[in-house]
Amino acid sequence: MRIFLWILGLFATAVGLAVLVRFNAGNVVFFWPPYRVDISLNFFLLLLVLLIILLFLVFKAIHMALRLPSRISQIREQKKEQESNQALRQSLKALFEGRFVQAQKAAEKAWEWEKNRGYAALIGARASQAVQQYDKRDEYLKSIEDNEDYDTACLVTKAELYIDEHQPHKALDVISDLNANGTRHIHVQRLSLKANQQIGNWKEVLRLVQSLDKHHSIRAVLSEKLKEAAYVNLFDTAAPDAESVALVWQDVPEQEREKPAVAISAAKAFYHCMLPKKSEEILYRVLDKFWDDRLVNAFVEFAESREPDDLTVQAGHCERWLEKYGRQPQLLLALGVLASRQKQFDKSASCFEEAISLTSDRKLLYQAHLLLAQLHDRLGHEEKAVRHYREASISRQILKA
C-alpha cells in the first residue's frame, strides 16, 4: 500500500510540474556588460536545482573525507570487538569442555579488546589454575583487581581457586575482604565452609552449616556428615581436658547427641578424661533408643570396670538390649565379655558360641573365635583353644586377602 501511494504521489508531482512549466512564460535576464544573457525561468529553475544538488554533493564529499580517519578507526575497532567476542565465546566453550590450553589462548585474544578484559581475565585465571600455572593465574586476576565492575567477581574467583589449591588461609583472607565489602551471599558462605573445613576450624564449620541449613542451601546428607565430623573432631581436640570436653558436650543439641558417631566420640573423650561413668551413660542413653553396631563395639571398648556392681549393671543392659533388638551377634559378644569378667565362664562361652553360629561376618567371626580361644586357654582346655585359635587365624587371613 505504501509503494502504491508513493507511485501515485510521484505521478501527481510530474503532472503538476508539467502544467506549471507549460504555462510559465517568464524569463530571467543576466547583465554582465557588455554581455546580456536571456534564459527562460524554467531553465533557470532547473539550473538552480542542479547547482543545489552539486553543492550538496561537494559538501557531502568534504564531510566524508574529514570523517574518513575516524570511520577507519571505528571499523577497525568494530573488527577488534567482533574478533574479541568470538574469542571470548571460544574460550568459554573450551573451558567447559576441559580444553584449558585452548581456553587460555582464546582468553588472551579476547583480552585485546578493553571491554572484554574482565571476562577474559576470569576465564584465563580458571584455565591457568587447571593447568597449574599459578603465576599466570595471579597475573590475570591482578589485571582486574582494581576494576570496580569486576571487584566481587575477582574476589570470589580468587577464593574458589585458593580453596582448589588447598590454600585455605589465603582463601579466608579473600573471604574477609568480601565480607568487609558487604558481600555475604550463600556461595561465599559455602566457600568459607570449605576453607574452614580444610584448616580444621570445626567451630566455624558448625556455625556455617547451621546458617546454610536455615536457608536450605546445603543438602541434608552433607549437613549431617559435616556436623558429625565437626563434633568428632571437637571432642578429639578437647580430650583429655575434662572441662573442655564437658563444654563441647554441653553445646551439642539433643538431636545430635543421639547420632552414633557423636555419641561414640563423646563417650571416648569422657573415657580418656577418666570419667567412665559419663561415657557409659551416653552409650546407654543412645542404645536404649535404637540399635547400632558401632555403639555396641564402643560399649565393649569403654566398659572396662572390674567392680562387681558395675559389671552387673552393664550385663543387665546387654540382657535388656537382647530382648529388645533380638539375638544380635555383637550384643552376644559384649555379654560374653562381661560374663567372662564376672567369672561366669560357662555363660561367656555360650554367648561366644551362639554369636559364631549367628554370623557370617568374618570380622565378627575372628573376634568371637579369638575370645573363645582365649577363654578356653584360660580354663586349660588346650584342644578347644587350639581349634578356635586356628579358626580365628583363618578368618583373619580371609580379611587380609
Phi, psi and omega in degrees: 000319181296318179298319179300317180294321177298315179297318180297317179295322179296315178296319180296320178295318179298317179296317180298316178296320180298317180294318181297316180293323183296320185258010178260107184254015183288157178234158174236129184245130176248125177255125175218083190311135003269026185254155175220129181240124177249125175224155179289155179297323181296317180293323178297316179297322179296316178297323180296317178297317179296322179295318179298317179297318181296315178298321178299317180293322180296311180296325178296318179296318179297316180298317179294323179294321179291326181275352187302314179300315180293325179294319178297318178297320179295319179296318178297319179295319178296321178295318178297320179297315180298315180295320179294316179297319178295317178295324179296317178296319179295320180294320179294318179296316179295324179297314180289335178278351181084012177264081193286326178295315177297324178296320178298312182298315180294323179294322178297321178290320179294331182293342184295332177268128191303318185288345179258002187295323180298310180295317181297322180294319179295317179293316180298323179296316180293320179294320179295322177299319184295330179258015174061034173260077190290326178296318179293322176302314181294326178296317178300312184292324179294330182293342182237005185291339178266000179272115184298329181293333184244014184302307182294316180300321180294316182293317179297317178297318177302312182300315180299314184290324176295321178294318177298330181274001182060047171240071187295329181294317176296320179298318181292327175297317178295318180296325175298320177296320178297315179296324178295330178278359180089011180267104183229035183285174189301318184297322178295322177296321178296319178296318177298322178299314180296317182295316179293329177293321180293324181270354177081027176273081192286335175296316178291325175302314178300315181297317181291320178298317179296322178294317179292326176300320181298326181266006182054042185249017177215141181295143184301319181297315180295320179301314180296318180296318180293321178297315179300313180298321180295313181294320179301313181290326177295319178293319179297323180288322183289324181293147005263026178278109186300322181294317179295318178298318180297322179294319177297314180298325180294327182277351181282124178297157182303317182297322181286334181294340181270357177286129183308314183297320180292315181298318181294318179297318179295316179298319179297316181296315179295324179297316180285347173270012180064037177236065184296329180297316179295322178299312180295321181301318179297314181292320177303314186299318182282317181294334176291341183262320179204163186269140173202128182304319184297325180295320180294318178299320177294322179300316179294321184291319187265349180268074185255015181294143177253002179289131183305317181296317179296317179298322179296317179296315180297316179296323178298320177297316179298317178299318181293321179292326176297321178292325184279318187253359181090180185280074179283132182304320180297320179293321178296320176297316180298316180295323178297319178296315180295320178296323178295321179292333177274003182065027173264075191292323179296315179296321179298312180298320180298318179295317180296316181295320179294321178298319178297321183287340186260352185234153173241003179288123187295326179294316178293321178298318178300313181297315183295313179297320181295315179296320180292321178297316179296323178295313179295322177298320178294325182274356179085015177270082188296317183298313179293323180297315180298318181298315182286329174297320179296316179297321178295321179295319179298314180298322181291321179296321178294322178296322181285335185293000000 
